[in-house]
Amino acid sequence: MDSSTNSLDDASADGSAEFPERASMMEVRLQAQEDEITLLKSSLADALRRIRLHDQLLPLLKQQLIAVNPASARVLNQVCCSDGCPSSRKLSSGSAYDVIPHPATRVRRNSEKLVNPEKQRKRLDKKAASSADLLTRSSSLENRAKEMVASTGSPGSRRGTYNQEQSIKMFIRGRPITMYIPSNILNYEDLKMEPPSERLELDWVYGYRGRDCRANLYFLPTGEAVYFIACVVVLYHIKNRTQRHYTNHTDCVRCLTLHPDKVRVASGQTAGVDKDGKPLQPCVYIWNSTTLDTLQQIGLGTFHRGVGSVAFSFADSGAFLCVIDDSNEHMMSVWDCSKGTKHAEVKNTNEAVFAVEFNLSDSSNIITCGKSHVYFWTLSAGQFTKKQGIFGKHKKPKFIQCFVFSLTGDVLTGDSEGNILTWGKSAADVKTLGKGAKETLQIIRQTRAHEGSVFTLCSLQGGGLLSGGGKDRKIIRWSADLAPERECEIPENYGAVRTIADVDGEELLVGTTRNAILRGTFSDGFVAIVQGHVDEMWGLATHPSQNIFLTCGHDRQVCLWNTEEHKLDWCITLEEYGLCADFCPNGSVVSVGLNTGRWLALDLLTREVVCEATDGNEQLSVMRYSPDGSFLAVGSHDNFIYIYNVTESGRRYIRSGKCNGHSSFITHLDWSKDGKYIMSNSGDYEILYWDIAAGCKLLRNRFESKDRQWASYTCVLGFHVMGVWLEGSDGTDINALCRSHSERMVAVADDFCKVHLFQYPCPKPKAPSHKYRGHGSHVTNVCFTHNDSHLLSMGGKDTCILQWRVTGGGGVESRERLVSVSSTSPYTSSPEPGTS
């Protein structure tokens, strides 16, 4: 068995890890330590920045005091000296404009020198204490100065009071973040927040979970293929190319089975956790595939961790359902489908279990298989008895992957050695075991089928059999006596065969390990009807004028999708994995940022690389073109934003500057509508503003940017989106947001598998929203299409892309949404701020 087969088998067995709690606990502790260090760094940076601001403002204040009251200058000098603040001494000595090195540089240099984490923590604690002391002193100095200015009656006192009154602070992990209220809002407290009139409806689901799940593809008499990905069970009509969705699940669907009546479906899910980290209760839903109505909820509060396998009985027309959970013992239980009550339960095994089925002719007999075992169970009077399959002279395989029943009642298993084993009853061995010996189930025939694992077996009418291979990627048709009749090989880029569904005896549906579903025949070959990513996704961008979008992720694939035809237009594979992307405004070029600091500009038609560059040696987190396409901003995890001049319709790039000022990695950025300014967020919850036209200059006074208009709004921190944050958020709860082009709503991707839709702007805490589920992992990105007709959202580990249709809504502009409960409107028009 080769390494690729081994990796697939091992991945299938990972679900039975012995110590998930310990690993989870260590991850939580590590995250807490990283968050604490980040907070200490940001506190130090904030304190130093405020001190530097005071250094610059106090000399101007002193000049104003002298102009109004010359005697007040001596008092100010006494205040500065008595505080003992080093920066105050600089002011009194006349060096008012000395530049203090930016804290980002200090923190970065210090962190490079430290190797021992304990020493690093102690140093950061000392720095945090000293920064807190400096912050206290600077605040005291600021308050004294304000009191003195107020006593002189200077015109500046009104402006200072106005600045304080026209800002609001929000706190993330204890760090205060100041938001300046735009000039056109007169009464912030009277703003009324409402959910948007628009709503979302699930329109299309891209992807299929074939990488680590089995027996999850069936064909219905309605002409639909039923399968799942994330929290959604998809019913895809193959000829009409339409989808319906069963969306009652609250976490990732793990297993699926079809009732003998070909109408009812049972699907089981994982437990998952809520936003506080507490485990949720998994269950199985039995539902009608025609009406999508839930008929029964099975086992809520009974199963542990999740549901791994489900099967309906056959001999009694599907009266019972067998369920195996994901606990350490893989508890097996049998339930009455009509009543939803448990009939029997037993511990199965500590090893991974891959499949369970009732005997076709006797519902009291159940078979399970998995890692190094095949068990034959008998249920009588609510009690289970177990017989283990005996391999005898045959080599015991590491995994029994699948099994089916033959017309004669024998059991056929497919294993990791590439063999199909036929199991049958044999007489009791009285000579060896004595008079009390019972009949056993042993291997009566071994058939060599595939090179590598046999991942799936599918019974055909008339007694024929289909088998799907792992390493050789072959589908083989066998006669009833296991003589090979036909075979074909699926293309390598789709991976190995995971499961097979028979459509009409000739046409087949094939689910693959690279999350694709193929349709075809032995004669004509197979084509993909469903495709998706196979690893975590982060990069998402929509075309500025067409109904297409681009995605990229850890699987190193860059994919272009069509939202109208719901298909993959093209896909290329890179040497490194992509994390971010953006289309040039002319629509002919798209840029993709990679995990190595390198980025590429691709021609949309030819898929050729028209330009590539490298900025630093850390991963890139955001790519953003200016509104007119003349600049490209590249945000990196090295704390810098790199600016490029763009010419030749997006095919020539020359670096023109670098924004240096953040003390942590760049997370989001947006351009102003005039293409002169940038707003950026960082990993330590900073909001900074940059004057690109003035040479990437950091705008020290953020108050001046409060009225600036932004071409896009993807920054998760800002006054206009402050209401999207829940109380107690830790700063990583929101991964991405996107304002619609109409500027009437904002979509949010959170860390708890939800997509939110807020009105825009939403500047008040606890703003109401519409919430939508469907993802089974943290939602990494959201983006509206060019005309706001649809919203795209992508999950991280669930490898799922959901396309939502935007419905409802009126013609109300975003400015009119800021309504007042009082007779005086809190909103008035405000001009665009001038160039700083």
N, C-alpha and C positions, 0 to 999 in steps of 0.2 A: 504493500500500500504506500503510495507516494506521499510527499509532504502536504500537497494541496488537499488530498483526501483526508489526511490526518487532521489538518486544520479545520476542515468543515465538520468532521466528526466531533472534534474537541469542542468546537463552538456550539454544537448541538447539546453537548453534555454540560456546558457551563452553567445551565440553569439550576443545577443541583449543587452549587457551591456550598461548602460547609460552614463558612464563617462570614456571611454577608453583614451581620450586625457589627462585627468587629471592624470590618473594612469601612462600613458606613460611618462608624464612630470616629475612626482615624481621619476620614475625609472631612468630617465636620470640624474636628479639632484643628486640622491643618488650615481649613478655610478661615476659621476664627482667628488663628494666629496671623495669617496673611492680611485679613481685614484690619486687625489691630495695628500692624506695622504700617499699613497704608494710611490709617487714620492719624497715627503719630506724625508721619511725614507731612500729611496735608495740614495738620495743626501748626507744625513748624513753618511750613510755607506760608500759611495764612498770616501768622504773627509777623513774620519778616516782611511780608508785602505791606501790611498795614503800617509798620514802622517806616518803611521806605516812603509810603504815601505821606505820612506826617512830616518826614524830613523835607518833602517837596512843598507842602502846603503851609507850614508854619512861617517860613520867611515872608511869603506873600501876606499872611495874616498880620505879621509884625509890621510890615510896611503900611497896611491899612490902619492899624492902631496908631502908628506915629502920625499919619496924616490927619487923623481925627483928634487924637489926644496924645501929645508927645510924652506926657508923664506915664502913660500906660506901658511904654516900651521897657522902662526899668522894672516894672512889676512882672512883665512877661519873662524877662531874663532871670528874675529871682525864681519864678515858678520852674523854669527849665532846669536851672542848676540844682534846686532843692530836690527834684525828683531823682536826680542821680542817674538819669538815663543816658547811655552813651550817645544815642542819636541826638538828644537834647544838647549835649555839650558841643556836638558838631554845629548845631544851629547857632548857638551863642557865639561860637568862634568865627562864624562867618562862612563856613564851608557848607552852605545850605543845599547844594546840588550834588554832593558826593553820591555816587551810584553804589549801592550795595549789591554785591553779586546775587543773582536770582537764586532763590531757594532750590529750584530744580537742579541747578548745577551743583549746589552744595550736597543735596541729598544723594544725587547720583554718584558724586565722587566718594562720599563716605561709604555708600553701600558697596562700591567696588572694592574698597579696602578691607571691609569686614568679611571674615570667613566663618567664624564661630557664631551660630545663631543666637546663643545666650549672650555673648558680648554685644552683638548687634542690638538685641532687645534692650540691654542695660543702657547703651549709648543713646538709643532712641528715647528711652524713658527720661534720661537726663536732658536731652534736647527738648523734649516735650515740656518738661518742668521749666526749663529756662525760657522757652518760647511763651509759656503761659505767664511767666513773670513779666516778660517784656510786653506781652499783650495787655496785662493789667496796668503796667506803667503808662503805656501809650494811650490807653483808654482814659486813664486819670488825667493825663496831660491834655487830651482832646476835650474832655469835659470842662476843665478849668479855662481853657482857651475860649470855648463857646460861651461860658458864663461872662468872661471879661468882654468878649465882643458884644454880647447882648447888653451889657451895662453901658457901653459906649454909644449904643443906638446906631451902629453902623448898618448900612443897607445890606451888607453881607449876612447879617443875622437872619434875615427873612429867608434868604436862599438856603442857609443851613437848616433851618427848621423845615423848610419845604422838602429838602432832600430826605430828611429823616422820616417825615410823614409820608412821602411818596415812595416808600420801599417796603417790602415785606420779606421776612425771612422764613425759610423752610429748613428743617433739620433732617439730615440723613446720617445715620450712625453717629449722632451727636455733633456733627459738623454743621454750623450755620451756613446757609447759602442765601445771599441777598439777591432779591429780585426787585428791579426797579419798575415801578408802575408807569406805563406810557402816559404822556401828557393828555391824551384824549379821554382818559378815565378820570372823572372828577370825584366820584364817590365809590371807592373800591368796595366798601362794606355792603353797599346796596346792590351789588351785582348779583344777578339771579342765574344760577346754573341749572340747565335742563339737559336731559339726554337728547341726542340728535333725532330729527324726524326721519332720517335715513335708517335703514336696517340692512342686515346682511342675510342672504340665503345661500346655502351651500350649492354651488353650481357644478363643480367638477373636482374629482380627486385624482391626482397624478401619483402613480406608484403602486407597488404591490409588495407585501412582506413575504418574500421567499427565502431570504438569507438565512433565517434561523427558525422557521416554522414549517410544519409538514401537513400534508393532507388538508390543505386550506383552499382548494379550488374545485368547484362543482359546476355542472351545467344543468340548468333548470329547463323544464318543458316550455317555459315562456320564451326561450331563446336567449336567456340571460346567463352570463357567467357570474357566479357569486364568489367573492374573495374578500380579503380585508387588508387594511393597512392603518396604522395608528389606532384611533378609537372608532373608525368607520368601517362598516361592512358595506361593500359596494356591489350593486347589481348592475352589470354592464351588458346592455343588449348589443350583441355582436354585429348584427346586420344593420340595425338602425343607428348604432353608435351613440347611444344615449345612456345616461346613468341614473339610477335611483340609489338612495342611501338609507341605511338603518343606523341611527345615531344615538341610541339610548345608552351606549356604553360610556362610562366615566373615565376609563383608562384603556391602555392598549389591549386590543383583542389578540388573544394568543391561539385560539383553536376554534374550529368550525366543523359542523357535521350536518348532513342532510337527512331528514326524516324519510322513511320508506314511502310516504305519500308524495314525495317530491315537492311539497309545498312548505311544510314547516322546517325551520332551521334553528339549530341551537348553536350559540356562540358564547365562549367564555373569555374572561378578561383577567388582567393582572390586578393586584391589590392597589398599587400606587400609593402615594402619600399626598396629604393636603399641604397647604402653604406653610403650616407650622411643623411639617416633618412627621406628622402622625400618620400611621398606616390606615388606608381606607379598606373597606370590606369588599373583596371580590365576589363575583356571582356568575351565574349562567343565565342567559335570557333565551327563552323559546319564543319564536316570533313567526308571523305569517309572512312569507316572501311575496305574496300578492298584494296584501294591504299594508304591510310593514307595521302591523299592530303587534304589540307585545302580548303574548298569551300567558306566559308564566315566568316568574323570577325564581330561580332555583338557588338555594344554599347561601343566601346572604348571611354573613356572619359565621359560616361554617368552614369555608375554605381558608387555607393559610397561604399567604404570599400571592397566590393566583391560581388560575385553572390552566392545566397543561394539556389535557386531552378530554374529549367528550365523544360519546357514541350512543346512538339509539339502538334499541333492540329491534329484531326483524320478525321473529317467529310469532309475536303477539301484536303485530302491526304498530310497533313503536310505542308500546305502553310505558316502557321504562327508559331511563337515561342513565348511563354510567359516566361518572366524573372522576378524574384523577387530578389532585391539586399539586401545588409546587412546594409543599412542605418537605422537610427532611425525609419523612417516612413515605411521601407520595401517597397520602391517604386515598383509597378507592372507595367510592360510595355509589349506591344505586338508588335512583329517585323515581317516584311515581309522577309521570309527566302531567297527568290531568289534575292531581291534587297538590303537587309541589312538595310532597313529603318524602322524607328519607326512609328507604326500605331496609338498607343494610350498609355497613361500613367496615373496612378492614385496613390495616397497615400493609402497604404493598412492598416497598423495598427502599433502601437508602440510595440506590443507584438511579441514574436518570431513566425515565420512562418516556418512550417515544410514541407509542400507539396503544389503543385499546379498542376492542370490538366484541360484540356479542356473537355467539355462534348463530349462523343463519337459520338453523332449524331447531335450536333449543336455547331459550332465553336464560336458562339457569347456568349455562356455560359461557365464561368470559375469558378472553385471552389478552395478555399484556406482554409487551416486549420493550427492550431498551438496552442499556449497557450490560453486556455479558449475560443476558438472561432472556428466557421466554417462559412465561408462567401460564398454566392452564387452571382456571378457577372454576369451582362449582359452588353455586349458591343454593342453599336449602334451608328452609325455616329461618330465614334471616341471618344465617351463618355462612361464612366462606370457608372452603377448604382449598388448598393449593397443591398443585403438582408441578414440579419443575421439569422443563424439557431436558432430556439427557442427550448429550452430544456424542457420547461413546467414543468410537474410534475416530470420529471426525474432529478436526481442529476447531476449538471453541473460538468464535470470532469476538473481537472487542465490542462490536455493536451489532445488535439485531435492529435494523432500521425500520422495517415495515413487514406487513403480512397480509394475506388475503385467504379466502376459502376456495377450494376447488369444488367442482360439481359433485365429486364423490365424498365430500366432507373432510378431506385432508386439509391441513394447514400448510401454506407455502410462505416461507419467510425469506426476505432479502437481507443480506448482511454486509459488513464492512470488508469482507474478503472477496466480494464479487460473486458470491454463490447464491443460488436459489435452493433452499433446503425444503424437502417435502417431509412433513411430520405426520405420523400415523400411529394408531394404537397397536401395541404388541402384547402378546400374552404374558402373564406373570411368569417370572423366572423362579420357579419353585425350587429348582436344584440349588440355586445360589442363595436365594432369600428365604427359603422355607415355605411351609404351608400357608402362612398368612400373607404371602406376597400378593400385591395387586397389579393389575395391568398398568403399563407405563406408556408414555408418549415418547417415541424415539424417531430418529431420522431414518426414513426408509429410502431416500434418494437424494443425491447431491447433484445439482446441475450448474456447470460453470456458465455464468451469464455475462459478466462485465469485468473490465479491467478497473480495479478500484471498487468503491462501494456501490451497492444497489440501493438507491435512495427511495425508490417508490415502485409499487406493484399495483396494477389496475386490472380488474377482472372485466372480461368482455362477454356479451351474450353468446351463448353457444359453447362456453368453456374455454375460450381463448384467453390469453394473458398478455399484458404489456408490462415491460420493465424499463426503468430509467436509470442510467448510470451516472456516476460522479466524475471520475477521472476521464473516462472515454467520451462522455457527453452523448452517449448513444441511447436511442429508443429502439427496443427490439420487440417484435411481435412473435408470440409463441403459440403453438397449437395446444389443444387440451392435454396432450401427452408430453408437453414441454419440448417440442421440436421447434427450432427457430425457423420462422417463415420470412420475415422482412425486417430490415433495420435501416435507420438513418441517423445522422449525426447533426446536432444543432450547432450553430455558429459559436465560435469560442468566446466572442464578446458578450454573449448572454449568460455564460457560466455553465454550471452543471444542471442536470435535470433534477428538480425538487419534487414535483408532483405532476400527475397526468390525469386529465378528465376526458372521458369518451363522449363525443357529441352524437355521432350516428353510426358508429362502427368503422367509419373511414376517417372522418375529420376528428382531429384531436385538439385539445387545449393543453399546453405545457407550461407549468410554472417553473421558473429557474432560480438558481441561487444568487443571481445578480438582479433580482427584483424585476423580472420581466415576465410577461405572459405571451406565449407564442400560439399562433393558430396555423394549422396546416394539415397536410397528409403525407404519407410515405412517398407518394408519387411526385407531388408538387413542392415538397419542402415546407419550411415554416417561416412565417413573418411575425414580427412583434406587433401586438395590438395594445399592449400596456408596457410602459417603461418607466424607470425611475432611478434616482440616485441609490447608492449602496452604502453610503456612510454619511456622517454628520454634515449638514449643510449650513452655510452662513451667508454666502453672497447672493443677492437678489437685486435685479434692476429691470425696470420696464421701459419699453421703447417710447421715445417722445412723440411719435405720431402713428405707430402701427400697433396692432393687437398681438404683440409678441413680448416675451420676457426672457431673461437670461438668469441661470442659476449656476452656482459653483460650490464645491465643498471638499471635504477631506478625501473623497474618492478620486480626486484629481480630474474629475470630469467637469467640462464646461458645456452646458446644455442650453439650446435655444428652443423655446416652446411657443406654440401657437394657441392663443386663448380662444379663438373662434372654432378652429378645427379640433382642438383638444388633443394635440399630438406633438411629438418631438420632431422639430424641423431638422436639427443636426446636433451632433455631439462630438467633441474632441477631447482627447486625453492629454494632460500636461505632465511635465516632469515633477512639479510640485503641486500642492493643493491650493485652490483658490479660496479666498475669504471675503472678498468684496468686489463690487463691479459697478460701473456706471456707463450709460450711453452718452456719446457725444451728441449735443443738441441737433446736429444735422442728421443723425440717425444712421450714418453709414459706418461708424466705428464704435466699438465698445472696449473699454479698458477693464482689465482684471488684475486685482492685487493678490499677491501670493504670500505664502507663509515665510519666505526667505528674505523678504524685502524687495524682491523683484516684482515688476509689473509689466503687463503686455497690453498692447493695443491691437485688436483684431479687426480685420475687415469683415463686415457682416455677411457679405456675399461669398467671398472666396475663402473665408476662414483663415486667411494667411495673417501672420504677424507683421504688422506694418511698422511697429516700433516697440522697443523694449528698453527698460532702464532698471537700475537698482538704487534704492534709497535706504542706506543703512543695512544692517544684517538681522533685523528683527521683523516679525510679521507685520503686514499692512492691515489696517482695520477699516479704512474708508477711502473711497475714490469719489471725487465730486468735481464735475465740470462747472464752470461759471455759466450763467444764463445764455451768454452769446457764444459760448464755446471757445473763447480766446484764452482761457486759463484752465488748468487742471490742478486740483489740490489733492495731495496724497497724504493721508494721515497714517502715522506709523506707531508701533509700540516702542520706539526709541524716544518718544515724547515730542517729536518734531512734526511739522506740517511742511511738506515740500511743494513748492509752487512751480508750475511749468507754463511757459508760453506755448500756445497751440496754434499751428499754422497748417496750411495745405489741407484744409477740411479734415483735420484731426489725424493727419498722417505724419506730422513733424512736431517734435517736442523738444524744447530747450529749457533747462532749469533756470529760473529767473530769481529765485529767492527761497528762504527757509524761515518759517515761523518758529522762533525759539522762546519759550516762556512757560510751557506747561511743566508741572512737576510729576506727571504720571503719563501713561500711554494715552494716545488719542482714541476716543471711542466714536464720536460723531462730529460732523461739521456741515455747515450750510453757507451758501453765498447770499449776499444781499442782491436785491433786484437790479441794482445798477452795476453789479459785478465788481465793486471796489472793496467790499468788506467781507470778512468771514467771521462767523460765530462758531466756537468749537467747545466740545466737552471732553473731559479726560477721566481716567479711571479713579481719580481722587475727588471727583465731583466738582471740578472747577468749571466755570463758564468764563471764557476769555473771548475778546474781540480783537480783530486784526485789520489794519489798514493796508491792504495789498497794494493799492496804487501808490502809497508812500513808502514802498520798499519793505513790506511785511512787518510793519511797525505794530507793536503791541499797544493797544489803546488802554492806558492806565486808568482813565476815568470811565468805568463802565456805564455810568449814569448817562453819558452822551449817546449811548447806543440804544436807549430804551424805546425810541420812536422809529428805529430803522425798520424797513420792510425787507422781508426775506423771500427769496425766490422759491426756496423749499424749506420745509421745517422737519428735520429728522433728529435734531438734538433733543435728547430726553430731558435735559435740564434747561429751563427757560420760563419766563413769566407766563407766556401764552399757553404752556402745557403743564403748569405746576399742579393743576387739579388731577392729573392722571396718576399721581403717586398716592398710594394708600398710606394710612397712618402707620408708622413703625417700619416703613420700608428700609431695607439695608443698602440700597443703591444698586444692587444687581437684580432686583425684582423685575425691572423693565429692561428688556434687551434691545428693543427698537421701537420707533414710532414713525409715522408718516402722515403728513397733512395732505388732504386732497387738493387737487389743482384748483377746485372752486373755493378753497379756503373756508369750507363750511363744516368739515369734520376731520377728526384725526383718529387714525387706527393705531392700536398699541399691541405689541407682542410682549407677553410677560413670561415669567419663569415658571408659571404654574399651568402650562398647557392651554392658556386661554388667549383669545383675541378679543380686544375691547374696541368699542366704537364710541368716541366722545364727540361732543360738539367742539367746534373750534371758533374762537379760543376758549380754553377752560382754565382760567387763572385762579380759581378758588379751590381750596382743599375739599376732598370728598365729593368731587364732581360726579354726578350720576352718569352711567354709561350702559350700553347694551353689551352683554358678554356672550361669547360663543365658544363652544368646545368642539373638539374634533381631533386635535393633536394629542399625541400620547407622550410628548416630550416637551422640553422647554421650547417655546416659539422663538426662533432666532431672528426672524425678519418679516416685515410687512411692507407692501408697496401697492399704490393705486395704479391702475392702467392710465393711459394718457388722457382718456375722456371721463375718468372716474366711474365708468360703468361696472368695473370689477375691482376687487381687492385680492391680492395674492398674499398668502401667508405660508411660511415654511417652518417645519419642525426641525429640531436638531437631530437627536438620535433616532427619531421615528422615520426619517428619510421621506417624509410625506410633504407634498405641496397641495394646499387647498386653494381652490379658486372660488371666491365668494361673489355673488351677484349683489350689487347695491340697489336696493329698492326704496321707494318712498322718497320723501324729501320735497321741498318746495323751492321757491326762488329767493328765500331769505338769505341775505348776504351775511358774512361773518361779523361785520361791524354792527348789524342790527340785532345780533344775538345778545349783546351786552345790554340787557334791559334793566331798568331800575324799578324797585318796589315803591319808590317815593315819587312825588310829583316832579322832582327835578331830575333830569336825565344825568346819569353819571358819565356820559360819553359825549365827547365833542370831537370834531375833526381836528387833525393835527398834520402839519406839513411834514414832508420827508426831511430829515435832518441834513444839514449841509455837510460838506467835506470837512473833516477835522483838520 
